[in-house]
């Protein structure tokens, strides 16, 4: 996944797509919530304003950080919204965009700063100036390049970012007694046992060449309509324990509990834990970066189960349809369900100064933030004719488009975005006394 998505040569986000083709939008491979409706980004901006107010309205030191910013649409809507709240807008020291793709950095710069704006390089990354104010915008290839300053108040957003981080997949298998090497399962008990019964061990699912003559079934497509060629690679189970199989599935009690279930499958994302830990340390402090007073917030919006370990979720997306994740490497988007419980565990383990709220369904979060009221107001503004005049057909169509867009974000159908997508918040620890807006709480000033 890492090579296919972000390799310097041929990565999906870093050079794999042919020139003048966009990964995003109706003409690309997929469309994200900020591209569907401006209301989404506006409500994210309002959420950060509410957190800023609830945390005492700091006059300076605020940082906005987005990881995986796509075309920059979400941050543009956030900044456009925040500028209506002058005191918070004036408190922002800098905006940081964590982006590995040179091409996407250029696209984000054009949107956030203007086509004529200059982008300069420094040891931190690349710099330009926001078109809405004199706020500096800094691009970094990794979040580690952004300094951790205990006096800062970081507001972090990760929208459809965690799903693109590389995963490991494992399956529980029954191993005969003749295959019980001391290091096979990572279990001290198994290493010292002389039992003649089978044991249950983890095996890693690995990528291997597809055998000659193999057939391929594209997910969701009837056999009579199969058009895709057989991929060059496939996912198979390792015949022996790999190094990852010895450690990764044993890293959490949730995973270890599944080792007693033959055939159980799990997907684990170590990179997600690293990012969640980084967010938590910036907000709540850590032993390496102590913070006198925890401050800031992180908002994670992505798709995945609310409380179970993901399994069999690796997917490829091309031209808005599911394809094999092993089809056309570097030209197909890859993603996997996010393990929100693992993200929460990593955050609270990394810092004693944070607490986690959620995940909640995206529909519940956006409805609590007022998506209906904002959507209906925009539709009225577009459709509203002069007094005594009938609305023009074009105005009516635009109003219907606005309504259709915001309702799509809160659709609770089986595959609806409102149910599939979740929201999770990382906040300064306060013993659960204040729930954030969108997670059952209100603004506290």
N, C-alpha and C positions, 0 to 999 in steps of 0.2 A: 504493500500500500504506500509506504513512504517513497519508494523509488518511482512508482507509477504516477504519484500525485505531485511530488516536489523535486524530482531529480533535476540536476542542472542540465541534463541532456534528455529531452523528450518527456519531461514531466507534464502531467495534465494541466497544472496551474503555472508551470514555468517553461512552457515552450512546446507542449505536445499538441495543442490545438493549432490548426492551420491559420495562416495570417488572415486577419479581418474577420475571424469567427469568434463569437463571444460564447463563453460557457453559460452565461446567465440569460434569463429572459425567454420569451416565447420562441425566439429564433435560435436559442442555444439548446442546452441539455436539460436544464431545470430552472425553476423560478422560485425565489425565496420570498418570505413574508414581506420584507421591505419593498420588493419589486411589485408585489401584488397591490399594496395599498400604502399610501403615505401615512395613514392613521397608525400603522404599526410602529414606525419609528417615532412618531410624535408621542405615543403613549410610553415608549421606553424613555424618551427624554423627560416626560412628566414624572416617571418613576424615580429617576435620579434626582430631579428637583425635590420631590417629596422626601427622599432620603437625606438630601442636603439640609432641608428644613428641619427634619427630625433630629439631625446630629448637630444642631446649634448654629446653622448657617455660617460656617467658617468664612472669613473675609478673604482668605488667600490660601494657596497651597493645594487647590483642587486639581487633580489630574483625570482626564478622560482617557481610558485605554480600551481599544477594541482589538480583539484577536480574530484573525481571519475575516477582514473587512469586505471581501468581495469587490464590488465596484465602488464602494464607499457610500451607497445609498442610505444605509442605516445611520451612519455617523452624520451625514448631511442633514437628515431629518431631525436627529437629536440636537445638533447645533442650532438649526433653524428654530427649534422649539425653545431651547434654553435661552436664546437671545431675548425672548420676551420676558424673561425674569432677570432683570438687570443686575441685581446683587449677586446672583449665582454666576452669571456670565462673567462678571468682573472678578470672581474668585478663582477662575480657571487659569492656572499657570501654563499648561501645555496640553495638547492632545497627542496621544501616541497611537500609532497604527502598526500592529504586528503583522507584517506581510512578507512572505518569502518570494513572491513573484514580482519580477521587475516590471512586467507588462501591467499587472494590476496596480502596482504602486503609481505608475504613470496615469492610469485611469482615475485612481482616487485623487491624485493631485489635481488633475483637470477639473474634477467635480467640486472638491473642497476649497481649492485655492484659485482656480481659473486657469484657462489654457495658457495665458501669457506669464503666469507666475513661475518664478525660478525655483528649482529644487537644488539645494546645495548639500554636499556630502560632508560628514564629520565623523568622529570616532563613535558617536552614538548611532548614526545611521544617516538619514536624509532629512533635510529641513525645508519647509516652506511656510507661508503665512496664510491663515484662514481668510477666506473672502468675506466672512461676516464681521471680523474684528481683527485686531493685531495679535491674536493668539497664535503662537507657533505650533505647527503640526510637524511631528517627528515620526519618520518611518523606521522601524527596526525589523530585522529579519527574524529575531527570536525575542521572546519576552525577557530573557535574561539580559538582553542589551539595555533594557530600561532600568535606570538606577532605582534601588530601593531606598527611599529617604523616609525615616521615621516621622518627619514633620509633615509629610504630605497626606492628603486625603484622596485615595484612588477610587474612582468609580469605573468599574470594569464591566464590559459586555462581551459575551461570547455567544454569538448567534450562528447556529449550524456550523460550529467549529469542531466540537468534540467528536461528532460523527465521522469526521474525515481523518481522525488520528488512527495510526496503525494498531491493529489488534493481534492478539495471539488466540488461537482456538485449541481446545483440548477436549478429549473424550475419555471416559472411564472404560477400561477394558479388563477382562479377566485374564490373568497371567498364570500359566501352568507353573508348578513348582520348579521345573527345570529352568525356568526363565526368571529366577529370583536373585539377580545379583544384588549385592549389598546396597548399591546406589540406585536401584531401579525405581523406587517409589518416593524417595525422599523421606521415608518413614523410619525412624530408629527401630521401631518394633519389628518392621519387616526385615530390617537388616540383620537382626540378631535371631530371627525365628528359623527353626528347622522344620516347620510344618510341611506336610506333603499335600496340603490343600491349595487350591488356587487363591490368589490374592487379587485385589482390585487396585489398579494403578492408572495414572494419567498417561495418555499418549497425545503428543502434539499433532494437530492437523497441519500438514505442510503442502506446499505447492510442488507439483511434479508434472512432467510431460504427459500429455494425453496419449494413451495407447492407440496404435493404429487400428482403424476400424470402429472406433468408439462413436456413439451417437450423442446428440446433445439436445436437451429440452430447454428452450427459453421460458423462463418463469411467466406464467399467465398467458401463454400463447398455445392454442390448440396445435396438435401435431401436423394437421393438414396445412397450417399457415406458417410453419417454421421457415424462416428465411435466413437466419444467422448461420454462418459456417461453424463447424466444431472448433472451439477454442484450442489453442496450442497447449494450454496448461489446464490442470484441474487440481482440486483439493483432495488429498488423500491422507490416511492416518499413518504416522510414522511407525515402522515395525519395532522400534526400540525407543527407550526413554531418551529424550533430548535434554539438553541443559535447562531449557526453559520449562520443560515438563517437571523437572525436579524441584523447581522453586516457585514459579509463578502461581500455579493452582494451590500452593500451600501458603500463600501470602495473606489469606483472609479466612476467617472462620466460615464465612458464607460459601466459599469455594470448597473448603475442606469437608464441609457437611455433605456435599454432593458426591464425594469420593466413594460413598457406600452404595451408590446407585449405578448398577451396570448400564453402560450405554449413555450415561449423562453427558451432555455437551455444554460447554461454557465458552464464552468469549471474554477475554480480559484485555484491558487497554492500559498498560503501564504509563504511557504518555499522558493520559487523562489525569492520573494521580499526580504526575509532576506539575501539570498546569494548575490543578485544584490546590495543590500545596503552595504554589507560588502566589496564587490569588489570596489565600488565607494569610500567608506571611506578610503580604503587603498591607492587608487590612488589620490584622490582629497582632502582628509582630511574631517573632520567632527567636529561638536562642541565638541564632547568628545575627538577626536584625531586630533587637528589642525595640518595642514601641511603648512609650509612656502611656499613651491613650489610644486605644484602637479606634479607627475611623475609616470611612469609606464603605463600599459595597461592591459585590459582584453579582451580575445577573446572567444566568446560563439558560438559553432557550434552544432546545433541540428535541429530537425524537428518540423514543426508547421506552421500555417498561418502567413503571413507577417504582416497583419494589422487587423485581426478580432479576436474575442474572441473564443477560442476553445470550441467545444461542441461534445459530444458523441465520444470522441477519446480514452477513456480508452480501452486498449488492453492487451491481453496476447500473449506471443510468446514462442513457444516450438518447438524445432527441425526445426527452420526456417519456421514455418507456424503460422498463426493467430489462437488462441484458445480463449476460454472464459477466461476473467481475473479472474474468480472465480473457474477455474478448477485447482485442485491439488495445493492449496496454499503452497507457499514456494518452489515449484518445477517448477514454471512458471515465466518467466520474465514479469514484469508489466511496462507499460509506458503510457504516455498521451502527446498529443501535447503541445508544449511550446507556451505560450502567449508572444511573443517577445515585443509587445508594453508595456505590464505590466512590463517586465524586464527593459525596457528603462525608464519607468516612475519611478520605484523604485530607479534606479541608480541616476537619476537626482534629485529626491526628497531627497535622502540621503546626497548628497554633491553638493555644489555650484561649486566645483572645477573640475567637469567632464562634458563631453559631450558624446553623443552616436551617432554612425554611423551605418546605416543598420536598419533592416536586409536586406541583399542581398542574392540572390540564391547562393548556394554553387558553382554551375557551374561558375557563373560570378566571384566569389571570386577567385577560383582556377585558372581559365583561366587568370585572371589579374596577378596572382602570377607566371605564367609561367609553368603550369602543362604540357601543350603540349610539350614545348621545353625540359623540364626535362625528361618526359616520353620517347620522341623520342631519346634523347641522351642515356638513359639507354638501350633502345632496340637495338640501334646500337652497343653499347659497348658489349652487350651479343651476338649479332648475327654476329658481325664483324669477318670474317675469316682472316687468314693470306693472304698477298697480292698474288693474282693469284690462291687462293684456294676457293672452294665452301664451304658455311657454312654447318655445320653438322646438321642433322635433329633435334637433341636435342637442339642445339643453336637456330634454327629457332622457335621451339616450345616455348622456354623460352622468346624469343623476342615477340612472339604473346601474351603470357600470360601477359607480362608487358604492352603491348598496351591495351589489353582487360581490365586490372585492372584499369589503369588511366582513360580510357574512361568511365568505369562504374561510377566513382566518379562524372563525369560531364554530365551524361546522363540526358537530358531534357525531356524524355518521361513522360507520365502521372504519373507513380510511380517511375520515375528515381531519383537517389540520388541527381543529380545536381539541380533538381527543388524542391524536397521535403525538402531537408536540406537547412538551412539558416545559414548565418554568421552575427554576431553582435559584434561591438567593443565599448568598454568603454575607453575613452582617457582623458588626462588632458584637461580642458576647455581652448580653445583658440579662442573663438568667431567664430568658423567655418572657420578659416583662412587656416587650413591645414587638408586636408582629408587624411586618412591613405591609405597605399598601399592595393589594393584589394577592396577598397571602393571608387574608383574614383580618388585617389591621387597617389603621387609618393614619393620617398625618399627625405626628406629635410634635408640637412646637414648644 
